[in-house]
């Protein structure tokens, strides 16, 4: 409905918990966080910081980045639900069922898709769409290096070399001639 306030989802709840945990770990008051945010031109009142922590105020992406700067963490650290073990099941907004903490983290940092992939093509498609051009170029170079190493060592596993070569060709085609889309 128009004008109806959306509830904070699983990821918003994780952000609230993480802001509180990190603020308290740094021994910062709401006022100190508020002043630090104002110092980077993203003013949020002390009351609003408290409301964020209580899940009463939503955090937009600009707030998220500013809070990460002030709390001295990567933005993904605020989004992550805070599981202690890689196999712990966690939820994020939009997921229909829990996934392992490791799966969620790997997706959040663009290491792999959130769902299992059936082929290397799907994995590299995800990476190509998720990471910046300079990182795609680095991965393409790493693949080329693996192919050269396998060839120089006279690897007995021709299937391995063929697979690496196919991955590199597919990756290069995704990158284009200059290493960019």
N, C-alpha and C positions, 0 to 999 in steps of 0.2 A: 504494500500500500504506500501511496505517496505520503511523505511526512512521518512515516513510522520509523522509529529508531531501530537500527539493526542491533541484535545482540552481539556481544563479543564472542567470537568463535574460539576454537582450540588454539590457534596460533596467537590470537590476541591475548588469551589467558596466559600463554607461555611468555609473551612479551611482558605482561604485567608482573609475573613472578620473577622474571629475570631482572627487570629494572629494580625491583625491590631488593632482591638478593645482592646485586652488584652495588647498589647504592649503600646498603648496610655494610657490605664487606669493605667498602672504601671509607666507611665512617663519615658519610656525607649526609647532611640534613636535606630536607626538601628545599629549603631556602638556598643552600649551597648549590644544589643541582640547578635550581631555577636561575641563579646568578650566572653560573657557568654557561647555561643555555643562552641567556641574554647576551653573554659575551661573544657568542658565535652567531649572533643575529637570528636566533630561533627562540624567542622568549616564550616560556611556559611558566605560569605562576606556580608558587609552591603548592597551592591547593590543587592545581591541575596535575602536578607530579604525583601527589597523594592519590588523586582519583585514577590516574593511570595505573598505579600499583594495586588499587582496589578493583580494577576492571570496570570502573564507572566511566572512564574516558578512553575513547579509541585513540590509537596512535596512527597517524598517517606516515607515509614513507619518508617525508622530510623530517618529521619528529623522530622516527626510528634512527635515521642516520645521525642526527644531532645527538640523540641520547647515547648512541654507540660512541661517538667522539668524546662526549663528556665522561662517560663511564670507562673509557679506554679499552673498548672491545671491538671486534668486528661486528658489523650489523647482523650477520647470520647468528652470532652468539645470543642476540636478543630474541631471535625467532625460534631457536632450538628449544624443544620442550624440557631439556635438562636431564635426560635419562643418564643413569650412572654406568650402565653396562650396554655394550653394543647390541646385544640381543634383546634388550628390554623393548616391549611393544609401546609405541607412541602414536599419537594422532596429530594431524595438522588439518587446518581448514581445507575442506574440499575432499578429503580422503573418506571413502565409505567404510573403511576398516583400518585397524592399526597396522603399522609396519614396524620393522625393527628400527631401533634408534640409528643403527649404522646405515640402513637404507635411506632413511630420511636425511641424515647428515650428508651422505654422498650425493643425494639429489640437490640439497641446498647449496652445496659448494660446486655443483656442476661436474661431479665426477662420474655420475651414471644416472640414467633415468629412474624415476620413482617406481616404475613397473619393470618387471623382468623383460629383457629384450631377447628376441629370437635369433638375431643375427648380428654380426659385427657391423653390418650396414646400418641397422637401427641404432646401435650404440654411437657410431660415428655421426649419424644424422643428428642425434641429440646433442653430442658435443659440438658439432658444427653450428648448431642454432643457439647454443647456450654460452659459449665462451667467446671472448674477444678475439679479433683477427690475429693479434700478435701471439696469443696462446695457441690458436689453431696452427699457425706457422711453426711454432715450436714442436707441437705434436707431429706434424708432417715431417719435420726434420728428424725427430726421434725415430719415427717409423723407417725412414730412409736409412738411418744409421744401423738399425737392427737388421735390415735386409743386407746391407754391406757386410756387417759382422758375420751373419749366418753364411753368406757366400764366401767370404775370406777364410772362414774356418772349415769350409768344405762340409758343411753340415750334412749328416746322413739323412736328415729329415727333409726331403724335397717338398713334402706336403706343407711343412712349416714355412719354408721359404716362399712357396707359391702363395700361401695364405697371406703372409706379410706383404708380398708384392701386390696382391689384389687389394688389400687394405690401403696400401699407399696410393695405388692408382685411384681408388674410389675417393680417398681423402683429397688427393691432388685435384681431382675433378670438382669436388665440392668447393675447394679453395679458389680455383681459377688460376690463370697463368701467373698472377702477381702475388699469390698467397692470400688474396682477399676475395670476398664474395663480389 
